[in-house]
Amino acid sequence: MPLYEYRCQGCGQNFETLRGAHEKDADVECPQCGEKKAEKLMSACCTAKGESSQPNASSCGAKRFT
Ligand SMILES: [Zn+2]
């Protein structure tokens, strides 16, 4: 299952959740406040090219400069 990143529009909490293909457009409940007003964010892993390059893709961690 792909991992999606959301931001709650109620409390501003960012969180990630695994979503099946059939439920990716369904309401996502915020784990912090329980609001179902989360907006889906673009995954930093998949959309790094083109978008404003952010050197700190925290949740990916695949490629790290040592
Ligand atoms: Zn919330």
PDB file of the backbone (N, CA, C, O) and the ligand in Angstrom, with CONECT records:
HET     ZN  A 101       1
ATOM      1  N   MET A   1       0.842  -1.208   0.000  1.00  0.00           N
ATOM      2  CA  MET A   1       0.000   0.000   0.000  1.00  0.00           C
ATOM      3  C   MET A   1       0.866   1.243   0.000  1.00  0.00           C
ATOM      4  O   MET A   1       1.877   1.300   0.700  1.00  0.00           O
ATOM      5  N   PRO A   2       0.486   2.212  -0.760  1.00  0.00           N
ATOM      6  CA  PRO A   2       1.251   3.465  -0.771  1.00  0.00           C
ATOM      7  C   PRO A   2       1.001   4.272   0.491  1.00  0.00           C
ATOM      8  O   PRO A   2      -0.062   4.214   1.109  1.00  0.00           O
ATOM      9  N   LEU A   3       2.021   5.019   0.839  1.00  0.00           N
ATOM     10  CA  LEU A   3       1.932   5.873   2.020  1.00  0.00           C
ATOM     11  C   LEU A   3       1.587   7.287   1.579  1.00  0.00           C
ATOM     12  O   LEU A   3       2.274   7.873   0.742  1.00  0.00           O
ATOM     13  N   TYR A   4       0.535   7.818   2.140  1.00  0.00           N
ATOM     14  CA  TYR A   4       0.132   9.178   1.796  1.00  0.00           C
ATOM     15  C   TYR A   4       0.353  10.096   2.984  1.00  0.00           C
ATOM     16  O   TYR A   4       0.274   9.691   4.144  1.00  0.00           O
ATOM     17  N   GLU A   5       0.627  11.326   2.656  1.00  0.00           N
ATOM     18  CA  GLU A   5       0.852  12.307   3.704  1.00  0.00           C
ATOM     19  C   GLU A   5      -0.301  13.304   3.685  1.00  0.00           C
ATOM     20  O   GLU A   5      -0.711  13.788   2.630  1.00  0.00           O
ATOM     21  N   TYR A   6      -0.799  13.590   4.844  1.00  0.00           N
ATOM     22  CA  TYR A   6      -1.934  14.501   4.962  1.00  0.00           C
ATOM     23  C   TYR A   6      -1.630  15.598   5.953  1.00  0.00           C
ATOM     24  O   TYR A   6      -0.769  15.466   6.823  1.00  0.00           O
ATOM     25  N   ARG A   7      -2.361  16.685   5.798  1.00  0.00           N
ATOM     26  CA  ARG A   7      -2.306  17.715   6.820  1.00  0.00           C
ATOM     27  C   ARG A   7      -3.734  18.021   7.245  1.00  0.00           C
ATOM     28  O   ARG A   7      -4.603  18.295   6.417  1.00  0.00           O
ATOM     29  N   CYS A   8      -3.951  17.968   8.531  1.00  0.00           N
ATOM     30  CA  CYS A   8      -5.272  18.230   9.069  1.00  0.00           C
ATOM     31  C   CYS A   8      -5.575  19.720   8.971  1.00  0.00           C
ATOM     32  O   CYS A   8      -4.771  20.563   9.368  1.00  0.00           O
ATOM     33  N   GLN A   9      -6.738  20.019   8.438  1.00  0.00           N
ATOM     34  CA  GLN A   9      -7.127  21.423   8.332  1.00  0.00           C
ATOM     35  C   GLN A   9      -7.773  21.909   9.621  1.00  0.00           C
ATOM     36  O   GLN A   9      -8.063  23.095   9.780  1.00  0.00           O
ATOM     37  N   GLY A  10      -7.991  20.990  10.521  1.00  0.00           N
ATOM     38  CA  GLY A  10      -8.569  21.368  11.800  1.00  0.00           C
ATOM     39  C   GLY A  10      -7.513  21.848  12.778  1.00  0.00           C
ATOM     40  O   GLY A  10      -7.646  22.910  13.387  1.00  0.00           O
ATOM     41  N   CYS A  11      -6.456  21.048  12.922  1.00  0.00           N
ATOM     42  CA  CYS A  11      -5.447  21.368  13.928  1.00  0.00           C
ATOM     43  C   CYS A  11      -4.067  21.589  13.323  1.00  0.00           C
ATOM     44  O   CYS A  11      -3.137  21.990  14.023  1.00  0.00           O
ATOM     45  N   GLY A  12      -3.930  21.331  12.032  1.00  0.00           N
ATOM     46  CA  GLY A  12      -2.653  21.579  11.371  1.00  0.00           C
ATOM     47  C   GLY A  12      -1.655  20.457  11.515  1.00  0.00           C
ATOM     48  O   GLY A  12      -0.500  20.586  11.108  1.00  0.00           O
ATOM     49  N   GLN A  13      -2.092  19.366  12.087  1.00  0.00           N
ATOM     50  CA  GLN A  13      -1.203  18.234  12.290  1.00  0.00           C
ATOM     51  C   GLN A  13      -0.878  17.564  10.951  1.00  0.00           C
ATOM     52  O   GLN A  13      -1.767  17.307  10.139  1.00  0.00           O
ATOM     53  N   ASN A  14       0.401  17.290  10.740  1.00  0.00           N
ATOM     54  CA  ASN A  14       0.788  16.492   9.582  1.00  0.00           C
ATOM     55  C   ASN A  14       0.885  15.037  10.003  1.00  0.00           C
ATOM     56  O   ASN A  14       1.406  14.722  11.073  1.00  0.00           O
ATOM     57  N   PHE A  15       0.385  14.163   9.164  1.00  0.00           N
ATOM     58  CA  PHE A  15       0.503  12.749   9.482  1.00  0.00           C
ATOM     59  C   PHE A  15       0.507  11.941   8.201  1.00  0.00           C
ATOM     60  O   PHE A  15       0.073  12.398   7.144  1.00  0.00           O
ATOM     61  N   GLU A  16       1.006  10.735   8.329  1.00  0.00           N
ATOM     62  CA  GLU A  16       1.070   9.844   7.185  1.00  0.00           C
ATOM     63  C   GLU A  16       0.193   8.645   7.455  1.00  0.00           C
ATOM     64  O   GLU A  16       0.046   8.211   8.598  1.00  0.00           O
ATOM     65  N   THR A  17      -0.381   8.120   6.411  1.00  0.00           N
ATOM     66  CA  THR A  17      -1.213   6.946   6.583  1.00  0.00           C
ATOM     67  C   THR A  17      -1.160   6.088   5.338  1.00  0.00           C
ATOM     68  O   THR A  17      -1.018   6.588   4.223  1.00  0.00           O
ATOM     69  N   LEU A  18      -1.275   4.814   5.541  1.00  0.00           N
ATOM     70  CA  LEU A  18      -1.334   3.888   4.418  1.00  0.00           C
ATOM     71  C   LEU A  18      -2.765   3.822   3.914  1.00  0.00           C
ATOM     72  O   LEU A  18      -3.707   3.650   4.687  1.00  0.00           O
ATOM     73  N   ARG A  19      -2.908   3.962   2.616  1.00  0.00           N
ATOM     74  CA  ARG A  19      -4.241   3.967   2.052  1.00  0.00           C
ATOM     75  C   ARG A  19      -4.292   3.003   0.873  1.00  0.00           C
ATOM     76  O   ARG A  19      -3.424   3.012   0.000  1.00  0.00           O
ATOM     77  N   GLY A  20      -5.301   2.197   0.872  1.00  0.00           N
ATOM     78  CA  GLY A  20      -5.518   1.351  -0.292  1.00  0.00           C
ATOM     79  C   GLY A  20      -5.998   2.197  -1.461  1.00  0.00           C
ATOM     80  O   GLY A  20      -6.495   3.308  -1.271  1.00  0.00           O
ATOM     81  N   ALA A  21      -5.850   1.675  -2.653  1.00  0.00           N
ATOM     82  CA  ALA A  21      -6.219   2.433  -3.840  1.00  0.00           C
ATOM     83  C   ALA A  21      -7.692   2.824  -3.814  1.00  0.00           C
ATOM     84  O   ALA A  21      -8.061   3.893  -4.303  1.00  0.00           O
ATOM     85  N   HIS A  22      -8.521   1.977  -3.255  1.00  0.00           N
ATOM     86  CA  HIS A  22      -9.956   2.229  -3.270  1.00  0.00           C
ATOM     87  C   HIS A  22     -10.369   3.258  -2.226  1.00  0.00           C
ATOM     88  O   HIS A  22     -11.491   3.762  -2.268  1.00  0.00           O
ATOM     89  N   GLU A  23      -9.489   3.572  -1.303  1.00  0.00           N
ATOM     90  CA  GLU A  23      -9.867   4.501  -0.237  1.00  0.00           C
ATOM     91  C   GLU A  23      -9.016   5.757  -0.227  1.00  0.00           C
ATOM     92  O   GLU A  23      -9.055   6.535   0.726  1.00  0.00           O
ATOM     93  N   LYS A  24      -8.251   5.951  -1.282  1.00  0.00           N
ATOM     94  CA  LYS A  24      -7.350   7.100  -1.252  1.00  0.00           C
ATOM     95  C   LYS A  24      -8.092   8.423  -1.300  1.00  0.00           C
ATOM     96  O   LYS A  24      -7.563   9.452  -0.880  1.00  0.00           O
ATOM     97  N   ASP A  25      -9.297   8.398  -1.803  1.00  0.00           N
ATOM     98  CA  ASP A  25     -10.070   9.636  -1.867  1.00  0.00           C
ATOM     99  C   ASP A  25     -11.102   9.736  -0.751  1.00  0.00           C
ATOM    100  O   ASP A  25     -11.862  10.702  -0.672  1.00  0.00           O
ATOM    101  N   ALA A  26     -11.115   8.738   0.095  1.00  0.00           N
ATOM    102  CA  ALA A  26     -12.065   8.767   1.197  1.00  0.00           C
ATOM    103  C   ALA A  26     -11.585   9.727   2.277  1.00  0.00           C
ATOM    104  O   ALA A  26     -10.432  10.158   2.283  1.00  0.00           O
ATOM    105  N   ASP A  27     -12.476  10.043   3.172  1.00  0.00           N
ATOM    106  CA  ASP A  27     -12.114  10.941   4.257  1.00  0.00           C
ATOM    107  C   ASP A  27     -11.042  10.314   5.134  1.00  0.00           C
ATOM    108  O   ASP A  27     -11.075   9.121   5.434  1.00  0.00           O
ATOM    109  N   VAL A  28     -10.105  11.135   5.531  1.00  0.00           N
ATOM    110  CA  VAL A  28      -9.055  10.672   6.420  1.00  0.00           C
ATOM    111  C   VAL A  28      -9.247  11.330   7.774  1.00  0.00           C
ATOM    112  O   VAL A  28      -9.390  12.548   7.882  1.00  0.00           O
ATOM    113  N   GLU A  29      -9.247  10.519   8.776  1.00  0.00           N
ATOM    114  CA  GLU A  29      -9.457  11.062  10.116  1.00  0.00           C
ATOM    115  C   GLU A  29      -8.133  11.441  10.738  1.00  0.00           C
ATOM    116  O   GLU A  29      -7.192  10.648  10.758  1.00  0.00           O
ATOM    117  N   CYS A  30      -8.067  12.637  11.239  1.00  0.00           N
ATOM    118  CA  CYS A  30      -6.858  13.096  11.895  1.00  0.00           C
ATOM    119  C   CYS A  30      -6.629  12.313  13.179  1.00  0.00           C
ATOM    120  O   CYS A  30      -7.530  12.215  14.012  1.00  0.00           O
ATOM    121  N   PRO A  31      -5.427  11.752  13.348  1.00  0.00           N
ATOM    122  CA  PRO A  31      -5.145  10.965  14.546  1.00  0.00           C
ATOM    123  C   PRO A  31      -5.061  11.821  15.797  1.00  0.00           C
ATOM    124  O   PRO A  31      -5.120  11.307  16.914  1.00  0.00           O
ATOM    125  N   GLN A  32      -4.927  13.096  15.615  1.00  0.00           N
ATOM    126  CA  GLN A  32      -4.760  13.973  16.774  1.00  0.00           C
ATOM    127  C   GLN A  32      -6.091  14.538  17.261  1.00  0.00           C
ATOM    128  O   GLN A  32      -6.390  14.491  18.454  1.00  0.00           O
ATOM    129  N   CYS A  33      -6.885  15.070  16.342  1.00  0.00           N
ATOM    130  CA  CYS A  33      -8.118  15.729  16.776  1.00  0.00           C
ATOM    131  C   CYS A  33      -9.373  15.027  16.260  1.00  0.00           C
ATOM    132  O   CYS A  33     -10.484  15.347  16.683  1.00  0.00           O
ATOM    133  N   GLY A  34      -9.196  14.071  15.348  1.00  0.00           N
ATOM    134  CA  GLY A  34     -10.338  13.302  14.885  1.00  0.00           C
ATOM    135  C   GLY A  34     -11.151  13.975  13.795  1.00  0.00           C
ATOM    136  O   GLY A  34     -12.147  13.421  13.330  1.00  0.00           O
ATOM    137  N   GLU A  35     -10.735  15.162  13.384  1.00  0.00           N
ATOM    138  CA  GLU A  35     -11.430  15.842  12.300  1.00  0.00           C
ATOM    139  C   GLU A  35     -11.206  15.093  10.987  1.00  0.00           C
ATOM    140  O   GLU A  35     -10.133  14.535  10.753  1.00  0.00           O
ATOM    141  N   LYS A  36     -12.194  15.088  10.168  1.00  0.00           N
ATOM    142  CA  LYS A  36     -12.034  14.464   8.854  1.00  0.00           C
ATOM    143  C   LYS A  36     -11.884  15.537   7.787  1.00  0.00           C
ATOM    144  O   LYS A  36     -12.594  15.555   6.781  1.00  0.00           O
ATOM    145  N   LYS A  37     -10.952  16.414   8.038  1.00  0.00           N
ATOM    146  CA  LYS A  37     -10.731  17.505   7.098  1.00  0.00           C
ATOM    147  C   LYS A  37      -9.274  17.549   6.665  1.00  0.00           C
ATOM    148  O   LYS A  37      -8.703  18.620   6.463  1.00  0.00           O
ATOM    149  N   ALA A  38      -8.695  16.391   6.529  1.00  0.00           N
ATOM    150  CA  ALA A  38      -7.297  16.363   6.135  1.00  0.00           C
ATOM    151  C   ALA A  38      -7.165  16.568   4.631  1.00  0.00           C
ATOM    152  O   ALA A  38      -7.959  16.050   3.845  1.00  0.00           O
ATOM    153  N   GLU A  39      -6.161  17.322   4.256  1.00  0.00           N
ATOM    154  CA  GLU A  39      -5.879  17.467   2.834  1.00  0.00           C
ATOM    155  C   GLU A  39      -4.651  16.647   2.500  1.00  0.00           C
ATOM    156  O   GLU A  39      -3.708  16.558   3.286  1.00  0.00           O
ATOM    157  N   LYS A  40      -4.677  16.058   1.337  1.00  0.00           N
ATOM    158  CA  LYS A  40      -3.563  15.200   0.940  1.00  0.00           C
ATOM    159  C   LYS A  40      -2.404  16.049   0.453  1.00  0.00           C
ATOM    160  O   LYS A  40      -2.573  16.977  -0.339  1.00  0.00           O
ATOM    161  N   LEU A  41      -1.238  15.712   0.941  1.00  0.00           N
ATOM    162  CA  LEU A  41      -0.035  16.401   0.515  1.00  0.00           C
ATOM    163  C   LEU A  41       0.691  15.542  -0.499  1.00  0.00           C
ATOM    164  O   LEU A  41       0.544  14.321  -0.528  1.00  0.00           O
ATOM    165  N   MET A  42       1.469  16.201  -1.322  1.00  0.00           N
ATOM    166  CA  MET A  42       2.274  15.456  -2.272  1.00  0.00           C
ATOM    167  C   MET A  42       3.417  14.780  -1.528  1.00  0.00           C
ATOM    168  O   MET A  42       4.091  15.395  -0.702  1.00  0.00           O
ATOM    169  N   SER A  43       3.616  13.544  -1.827  1.00  0.00           N
ATOM    170  CA  SER A  43       4.703  12.823  -1.172  1.00  0.00           C
ATOM    171  C   SER A  43       6.039  13.383  -1.607  1.00  0.00           C
ATOM    172  O   SER A  43       6.287  13.586  -2.795  1.00  0.00           O
ATOM    173  N   ALA A  44       6.885  13.625  -0.645  1.00  0.00           N
ATOM    174  CA  ALA A  44       8.202  14.166  -0.955  1.00  0.00           C
ATOM    175  C   ALA A  44       9.027  13.153  -1.737  1.00  0.00           C
ATOM    176  O   ALA A  44       9.908  13.528  -2.510  1.00  0.00           O
ATOM    177  N   CYS A  45       8.747  11.899  -1.543  1.00  0.00           N
ATOM    178  CA  CYS A  45       9.509  10.853  -2.213  1.00  0.00           C
ATOM    179  C   CYS A  45       9.250  10.845  -3.717  1.00  0.00           C
ATOM    180  O   CYS A  45      10.158  10.651  -4.525  1.00  0.00           O
ATOM    181  N   CYS A  46       8.002  11.058  -4.058  1.00  0.00           N
ATOM    182  CA  CYS A  46       7.593  10.847  -5.449  1.00  0.00           C
ATOM    183  C   CYS A  46       7.599  12.122  -6.270  1.00  0.00           C
ATOM    184  O   CYS A  46       7.645  12.063  -7.499  1.00  0.00           O
ATOM    185  N   THR A  47       7.553  13.255  -5.625  1.00  0.00           N
ATOM    186  CA  THR A  47       7.387  14.493  -6.366  1.00  0.00           C
ATOM    187  C   THR A  47       8.558  15.438  -6.175  1.00  0.00           C
ATOM    188  O   THR A  47       8.427  16.643  -6.388  1.00  0.00           O
ATOM    189  N   ALA A  48       9.689  14.905  -5.780  1.00  0.00           N
ATOM    190  CA  ALA A  48      10.839  15.740  -5.494  1.00  0.00           C
ATOM    191  C   ALA A  48      11.306  16.474  -6.749  1.00  0.00           C
ATOM    192  O   ALA A  48      11.727  17.629  -6.679  1.00  0.00           O
ATOM    193  N   LYS A  49      11.231  15.806  -7.885  1.00  0.00           N
ATOM    194  CA  LYS A  49      11.686  16.450  -9.115  1.00  0.00           C
ATOM    195  C   LYS A  49      10.662  17.460  -9.577  1.00  0.00           C
ATOM    196  O   LYS A  49       9.458  17.203  -9.554  1.00  0.00           O
ATOM    197  N   GLY A  50      11.151  18.606  -9.996  1.00  0.00           N
ATOM    198  CA  GLY A  50      10.234  19.627 -10.491  1.00  0.00           C
ATOM    199  C   GLY A  50       9.799  20.562  -9.378  1.00  0.00           C
ATOM    200  O   GLY A  50       9.923  21.781  -9.496  1.00  0.00           O
ATOM    201  N   GLU A  51       9.299  20.002  -8.322  1.00  0.00           N
ATOM    202  CA  GLU A  51       8.888  20.829  -7.195  1.00  0.00           C
ATOM    203  C   GLU A  51      10.104  21.510  -6.577  1.00  0.00           C
ATOM    204  O   GLU A  51      11.246  21.154  -6.869  1.00  0.00           O
ATOM    205  N   SER A  52       9.848  22.473  -5.737  1.00  0.00           N
ATOM    206  CA  SER A  52      10.938  23.120  -5.043  1.00  0.00           C
ATOM    207  C   SER A  52      11.699  22.071  -4.242  1.00  0.00           C
ATOM    208  O   SER A  52      11.151  21.444  -3.335  1.00  0.00           O
ATOM    209  N   SER A  53      12.943  21.896  -4.584  1.00  0.00           N
ATOM    210  CA  SER A  53      13.714  20.817  -3.979  1.00  0.00           C
ATOM    211  C   SER A  53      13.979  21.102  -2.511  1.00  0.00           C
ATOM    212  O   SER A  53      14.597  22.105  -2.152  1.00  0.00           O
ATOM    213  N   GLN A  54      13.507  20.212  -1.688  1.00  0.00           N
ATOM    214  CA  GLN A  54      13.751  20.355  -0.264  1.00  0.00           C
ATOM    215  C   GLN A  54      14.799  19.339   0.168  1.00  0.00           C
ATOM    216  O   GLN A  54      14.589  18.133   0.041  1.00  0.00           O
ATOM    217  N   PRO A  55      15.924  19.823   0.679  1.00  0.00           N
ATOM    218  CA  PRO A  55      17.019  18.923   1.052  1.00  0.00           C
ATOM    219  C   PRO A  55      16.666  18.041   2.245  1.00  0.00           C
ATOM    220  O   PRO A  55      17.295  17.003   2.453  1.00  0.00           O
ATOM    221  N   ASN A  56      15.692  18.432   3.012  1.00  0.00           N
ATOM    222  CA  ASN A  56      15.353  17.647   4.191  1.00  0.00           C
ATOM    223  C   ASN A  56      14.037  16.893   3.998  1.00  0.00           C
ATOM    224  O   ASN A  56      13.009  17.228   4.588  1.00  0.00           O
ATOM    225  N   ALA A  57      14.106  15.885   3.169  1.00  0.00           N
ATOM    226  CA  ALA A  57      12.934  15.032   3.003  1.00  0.00           C
ATOM    227  C   ALA A  57      12.920  14.054   4.163  1.00  0.00           C
ATOM    228  O   ALA A  57      13.421  12.934   4.063  1.00  0.00           O
ATOM    229  N   SER A  58      12.355  14.485   5.230  1.00  0.00           N
ATOM    230  CA  SER A  58      12.518  13.780   6.493  1.00  0.00           C
ATOM    231  C   SER A  58      11.974  12.359   6.465  1.00  0.00           C
ATOM    232  O   SER A  58      12.625  11.432   6.946  1.00  0.00           O
ATOM    233  N   SER A  59      10.804  12.191   5.913  1.00  0.00           N
ATOM    234  CA  SER A  59      10.158  10.898   6.039  1.00  0.00           C
ATOM    235  C   SER A  59      10.714   9.864   5.071  1.00  0.00           C
ATOM    236  O   SER A  59      10.429   8.673   5.201  1.00  0.00           O
ATOM    237  N   CYS A  60      11.494  10.306   4.117  1.00  0.00           N
ATOM    238  CA  CYS A  60      12.031   9.345   3.145  1.00  0.00           C
ATOM    239  C   CYS A  60      13.242   8.631   3.711  1.00  0.00           C
ATOM    240  O   CYS A  60      13.209   7.430   3.976  1.00  0.00           O
ATOM    241  N   GLY A  61      14.304   9.385   3.892  1.00  0.00           N
ATOM    242  CA  GLY A  61      15.479   8.831   4.523  1.00  0.00           C
ATOM    243  C   GLY A  61      16.227   7.812   3.677  1.00  0.00           C
ATOM    244  O   GLY A  61      17.177   7.190   4.151  1.00  0.00           O
ATOM    245  N   ALA A  62      15.813   7.638   2.447  1.00  0.00           N
ATOM    246  CA  ALA A  62      16.473   6.627   1.613  1.00  0.00           C
ATOM    247  C   ALA A  62      17.880   7.074   1.247  1.00  0.00           C
ATOM    248  O   ALA A  62      18.847   6.321   1.367  1.00  0.00           O
ATOM    249  N   LYS A  63      17.964   8.322   0.795  1.00  0.00           N
ATOM    250  CA  LYS A  63      19.270   8.816   0.396  1.00  0.00           C
ATOM    251  C   LYS A  63      19.718   9.877   1.391  1.00  0.00           C
ATOM    252  O   LYS A  63      19.075  10.916   1.543  1.00  0.00           O
ATOM    253  N   ARG A  64      20.776   9.613   2.033  1.00  0.00           N
ATOM    254  CA  ARG A  64      21.254  10.563   3.031  1.00  0.00           C
ATOM    255  C   ARG A  64      22.728  10.814   2.822  1.00  0.00           C
ATOM    256  O   ARG A  64      23.512   9.879   2.659  1.00  0.00           O
ATOM    257  N   PHE A  65      23.093  12.052   2.827  1.00  0.00           N
ATOM    258  CA  PHE A  65      24.507  12.366   2.708  1.00  0.00           C
ATOM    259  C   PHE A  65      25.170  12.216   4.059  1.00  0.00           C
ATOM    260  O   PHE A  65      24.682  12.718   5.072  1.00  0.00           O
ATOM    261  N   THR A  66      26.278  11.524   4.055  1.00  0.00           N
ATOM    262  CA  THR A  66      26.955  11.307   5.341  1.00  0.00           C
ATOM    263  C   THR A  66      28.169  12.214   5.479  1.00  0.00           C
ATOM    264  O   THR A  66      28.861  12.169   6.496  1.00  0.00           O
TER     265      THR A  66
HETATM  266 ZN    ZN A 101      -6.445  17.418  13.436  1.00  0.00          ZN2+
END
